[in-house]
Amino acid sequence: MAKLFLKPGNVFTYTVAGTAITAGQGRVVGGMFGIAQSDGLVGEQVEMMRVGVHQLPLVAAATPTVGDPAFFNGTTLEVTDVSAVGLFPIGSFEAFDTTADTAEVHLDGIHTVAV
């Protein structure tokens, strides 16, 4: 019998390119969005988490509600609830505190393409 299932696919290995990455920082790699699980310098490999709930930096003017789609800005490394050209849909908001500069985002692990 053929072995079809290989692994859950919750993480992928990324060889850091462009600039170093810090644990907890988001990055779009090809069509995948992930959260770095460790720090990495250019050329090093890090594991990137594709799913789950993560606390991410929030655009100052954003006021999401639970269930709103979350869009990632690859330049500022922040998330927002407003779709705009160049942003990447990455999941949905789970929680938001109006006094905080972060929000809890549920990553759905889907292939992402800039809006």
C-alpha beads as a LAMMPS data file, in Angstrom:
LAMMPS data file: protein, C-alpha beads

115 atoms
114 bonds

1 atom types
1 bond types

-500.0 500.0 xlo xhi
-500.0 500.0 ylo yhi
-500.0 500.0 zlo zhi

Masses

1 110.0

Atoms # bond

1 1 1 0.000 0.000 0.000
2 1 1 1.248 3.492 -0.862
3 1 1 2.148 5.844 1.951
4 1 1 0.156 8.978 1.145
5 1 1 0.202 10.897 4.445
6 1 1 3.654 12.361 5.102
7 1 1 3.256 14.806 8.022
8 1 1 0.738 17.255 9.516
9 1 1 2.282 20.241 7.686
10 1 1 1.930 22.692 10.566
11 1 1 5.481 23.972 10.014
12 1 1 7.823 24.381 7.089
13 1 1 11.578 24.917 6.998
14 1 1 12.644 28.291 5.649
15 1 1 16.150 29.309 4.635
16 1 1 16.247 32.942 5.731
17 1 1 16.645 35.314 2.778
18 1 1 16.791 39.091 2.462
19 1 1 17.014 40.070 6.133
20 1 1 17.403 38.237 9.425
21 1 1 14.243 37.028 11.152
22 1 1 13.277 37.132 14.829
23 1 1 11.293 34.479 16.668
24 1 1 7.612 35.413 16.510
25 1 1 8.006 37.478 13.350
26 1 1 5.790 36.767 10.365
27 1 1 6.974 36.347 6.798
28 1 1 5.468 35.392 3.465
29 1 1 7.534 32.728 1.720
30 1 1 6.302 32.001 -1.780
31 1 1 2.594 31.388 -1.228
32 1 1 2.901 30.449 2.458
33 1 1 2.720 32.655 5.539
34 1 1 4.463 31.541 8.690
35 1 1 5.637 32.669 12.102
36 1 1 9.336 32.122 12.877
37 1 1 9.849 29.718 15.772
38 1 1 13.421 30.937 16.380
39 1 1 15.782 33.724 15.370
40 1 1 17.680 33.248 12.113
41 1 1 20.360 35.056 10.160
42 1 1 20.394 35.165 6.365
43 1 1 21.270 31.689 5.098
44 1 1 20.202 29.884 8.286
45 1 1 17.173 27.613 8.452
46 1 1 14.251 28.236 10.805
47 1 1 10.949 26.477 11.313
48 1 1 7.902 28.562 10.352
49 1 1 4.516 27.793 11.960
50 1 1 1.629 27.954 9.470
51 1 1 -1.365 27.372 11.741
52 1 1 -2.618 28.137 15.233
53 1 1 -3.292 31.334 17.152
54 1 1 -0.448 33.847 17.374
55 1 1 -0.102 37.296 18.912
56 1 1 0.982 39.660 16.130
57 1 1 1.741 43.396 15.876
58 1 1 -1.346 45.370 14.892
59 1 1 -1.583 48.440 12.639
60 1 1 -2.312 51.418 14.914
61 1 1 -5.612 52.391 13.243
62 1 1 -6.995 48.829 13.075
63 1 1 -10.143 47.951 15.033
64 1 1 -10.909 44.312 14.216
65 1 1 -13.679 42.248 15.711
66 1 1 -13.595 38.510 16.325
67 1 1 -13.835 36.645 13.030
68 1 1 -12.719 39.526 10.810
69 1 1 -10.189 38.534 8.163
70 1 1 -6.571 39.370 9.013
71 1 1 -4.223 40.824 6.394
72 1 1 -0.423 40.886 6.738
73 1 1 1.764 43.768 5.577
74 1 1 5.135 42.298 4.576
75 1 1 6.822 45.702 4.808
76 1 1 5.708 46.833 8.273
77 1 1 5.264 43.245 9.579
78 1 1 1.878 44.203 11.049
79 1 1 -1.653 42.870 10.639
80 1 1 -4.826 44.792 9.905
81 1 1 -8.509 44.133 9.350
82 1 1 -8.633 46.270 6.197
83 1 1 -7.839 44.730 2.830
84 1 1 -5.562 46.776 0.595
85 1 1 -3.348 46.235 -2.432
86 1 1 -0.174 44.381 -1.485
87 1 1 -1.479 42.846 1.743
88 1 1 -1.706 39.085 2.292
89 1 1 -4.786 37.355 3.778
90 1 1 -3.462 35.062 6.521
91 1 1 -6.442 34.063 8.676
92 1 1 -8.877 35.724 11.061
93 1 1 -8.829 37.724 14.278
94 1 1 -9.563 35.827 17.495
95 1 1 -9.108 38.593 20.044
96 1 1 -8.298 42.271 20.136
97 1 1 -7.690 44.662 23.035
98 1 1 -8.211 48.347 22.210
99 1 1 -5.384 49.285 24.590
100 1 1 -2.861 46.901 23.015
101 1 1 -0.731 47.163 19.918
102 1 1 -1.129 43.459 19.174
103 1 1 -3.955 41.098 18.307
104 1 1 -4.509 37.358 18.419
105 1 1 -4.720 35.984 14.888
106 1 1 -5.820 32.486 13.927
107 1 1 -3.654 31.365 11.007
108 1 1 -5.478 29.005 8.700
109 1 1 -2.460 27.747 6.739
110 1 1 -3.965 28.464 3.332
111 1 1 -1.958 29.475 0.271
112 1 1 -1.766 33.266 0.277
113 1 1 -1.467 35.757 -2.563
114 1 1 -1.283 39.549 -2.171
115 1 1 -4.563 41.373 -2.660

Bonds

1 1 1 2
2 1 2 3
3 1 3 4
4 1 4 5
5 1 5 6
6 1 6 7
7 1 7 8
8 1 8 9
9 1 9 10
10 1 10 11
11 1 11 12
12 1 12 13
13 1 13 14
14 1 14 15
15 1 15 16
16 1 16 17
17 1 17 18
18 1 18 19
19 1 19 20
20 1 20 21
21 1 21 22
22 1 22 23
23 1 23 24
24 1 24 25
25 1 25 26
26 1 26 27
27 1 27 28
28 1 28 29
29 1 29 30
30 1 30 31
31 1 31 32
32 1 32 33
33 1 33 34
34 1 34 35
35 1 35 36
36 1 36 37
37 1 37 38
38 1 38 39
39 1 39 40
40 1 40 41
41 1 41 42
42 1 42 43
43 1 43 44
44 1 44 45
45 1 45 46
46 1 46 47
47 1 47 48
48 1 48 49
49 1 49 50
50 1 50 51
51 1 51 52
52 1 52 53
53 1 53 54
54 1 54 55
55 1 55 56
56 1 56 57
57 1 57 58
58 1 58 59
59 1 59 60
60 1 60 61
61 1 61 62
62 1 62 63
63 1 63 64
64 1 64 65
65 1 65 66
66 1 66 67
67 1 67 68
68 1 68 69
69 1 69 70
70 1 70 71
71 1 71 72
72 1 72 73
73 1 73 74
74 1 74 75
75 1 75 76
76 1 76 77
77 1 77 78
78 1 78 79
79 1 79 80
80 1 80 81
81 1 81 82
82 1 82 83
83 1 83 84
84 1 84 85
85 1 85 86
86 1 86 87
87 1 87 88
88 1 88 89
89 1 89 90
90 1 90 91
91 1 91 92
92 1 92 93
93 1 93 94
94 1 94 95
95 1 95 96
96 1 96 97
97 1 97 98
98 1 98 99
99 1 99 100
100 1 100 101
101 1 101 102
102 1 102 103
103 1 103 104
104 1 104 105
105 1 105 106
106 1 106 107
107 1 107 108
108 1 108 109
109 1 109 110
110 1 110 111
111 1 111 112
112 1 112 113
113 1 113 114
114 1 114 115
